């Protein structure tokens, strides 16, 4: 299951932006679709020793070695077995390609500015630094993840400490 | 077409010639210079002069002209070489380089510098040869063709052999006399002769048969053909002068006359040179390679279009695609290997062919970007020579591993840091000759530059046998600079201090080095290339600075091994042997550390599953396989589950999208498309040590807690 994320969806309101919605357990999260390069299945991941558990390892993306991280483990949710529904969202941030394991991808949504509420002060597990806000859509709540900040954060140990994170 | 289109070609060629010139000048034995080398230096100057003249680079042309004159006298042995003369030549060469750069950047060279260097050269000509202006006139009439035509003139007067070649194009009558040839052979011969031209008349008998042939072929060619049938003694070929008339005889005579005059003219102009050159056999012989060199130079010019300039990213794209092709090919191969050979013969053959072609393609593509380290090392003889003279030190430069290849982008960036390290070694490392003698060392210091591949890295070392780093002085300096240091720091940590910004322990600042800017820049440059610097130093024995650079583009010969269900790759050149450890050969040291005795050598054991947390691996030492590996000069016994096989892999950088992983140098993609990690032996050992230490501390703490309770 691999589908190229299409970024030139019908233009709606100029101010509204599009988000890719994915699920982790019962919760719904969303990332800026412009950061998403593609979506693929979870396969052939080579484990790397001596790294935090949410870094699942590296995989071969058409000749490029790409690290795979599990957001479930990062967000301290329950661990689940990977199944046929498990997908990897490949994002391109800060000139790096990173794969994110999520439970499933549901849809692409367009959110107008007034639908995005500021992120509340969260507890310890999910720092509001990583969040660009909360998307409210009728009875659904989407946690908008600022994927760039999340992945370049020192805590992720994806980037060498010496490298400057933009 | 504009002539400026050729500027670049000229600049490049001139640069190469200057580099050649410098190398030859440096290699020159002042007391007994090699004639060939002197000629080569002269030729280089001459070619540059010619090019500069063509393109109208007047200053460059005039400077080379002056240099060329002096070189000309040198190669004739009239100007005795001295060290200071070579120095002046080298200085001129630098000047030429500056002028070349100025022209390349579309400017005019520094007129003042030109004035100065011309004065120096003219003065030298005056002092050494006692002829200032005479020098100029001597070589102005191009003497190059003189020896050649002189030869042919002489030869032409003597025998007809030379004339044949010259007159080969004009048909003339040849009298061919056959002696003692049977009728049958004669018929064959006459038939053959008809291919060369028209037979005018033939007569005679078996004892003596005469054929008159009008032919434009040379006598040698005809003789060569006929000698397939008869013996050379039976044959004689002469030019029939009477029958052929004046026509054919005249052309060969024509060039003789100007040739003689050329020689005469030259003799009258060159005050002392020509008579000697003409009398003396070897000397005129030495002059002729020059003309041949010129012609080969022309050939080189003709084939210049054989190189093309391609943007590096295009090459990179090809390299990536080829890497993909190799992986696809491996995948196909794996699938095909399950098929029955008998029923799928053509497919299997095709797969083999594909494999070979893909490998060849990969190798050729890879080689595009690779350049030998010689490109860097060849700059240093000059630098070392000049610096050593300036510092009053005696230094011998040794280079090793010149042919080691490194990626082009890296090779260009390594020059500056390496230059800095060499300067440092010369200035601070190596002692003055009397100081060296006082400590019982040879007065000549030794500076070694070496390059070698190690795993996915290239190792470049600058080794001097000087005084070594001074621990106390570095520590004292570090304190005064406000760095946090303690006396108990390990040597390695102390040496790393010199990479701190603004750090220099030199007693005085020289114009060579010691300002304290530099080592930190060196380190930063190398880190930017993804490498690191290490320093090894022993007091009184010298210092080794080791630069380890990744070879990101290299294809690696690897040994794939298995540990649990995971596959790893070992660089093949790190693998020495493998064996099954016996329990008798395993010794433990200080409780946790284990050593394996291999032929009277005790090697530290690194258990791979231990270092890399592999869960399902064999834990019993005697069930595992010990691979004896080498890393950073030390040997280890690496315990793995299985050896899988040997294979060539494309090294993929982990840092592109991720980061450096302890114990791992890079990654690669296996035939099935999965990623395998390439182990870094030395780093793996460090990782193993660190983990053992952690475990040890944890255990210790636990024991303390127990005893407290």
Interface residues (C-beta under 8 A of the other chain):
Chain A: X44 X45 X46 X47 X48 X49 X50 X51 X57 X58 X59 X60 X62 X63 X64 X65 X66 X67 X96 X97 X98 X157 X158 X159 X160 X162 X163
Chain B: X320 X323 X324 X327 X527 X566 X611 X612 X613 X614 X652 X653 X654 X655 X656 X657 X658 X659 X660 X661 X662 X663 X664 X667 X669 X672 X673 X674 X675 X676 X677 X687
